[in-house]
Amino acid sequence: MPPIDLVKLKSELVEKHGEHIQDTDVISAALYPKVFDDYEEFRKNYGPVDKLDTKTFFVGPEIAHEINVRIFAVFRTLIKSI
């Protein structure tokens, strides 16, 4: 793998995806650029999906199933699909 300028990559990612880019995002983009871009596009369309559990993220919620989502350290919300 050739050397990567992580500072430059971060500035490119911020320009492309917005100010929410963190250092862990830069590493993800360096290792898996296409996957990271796809994830950011998905996130732009559907919101902060990183709060969902893995099964709900990949498969979607079951009918009439409740999902307890922790949005902040002290705030949870209940989502029920109908």
Secondary structure, DSSP 4 states (H G I P E B T S, - for coil): -----HHHHHHHHHHHH-TT--HHHHHHHHH-HHHHHHHHHHHHHH--GGGS-HHHHHH-PPTT-EEEEEEETTEEEEEE--
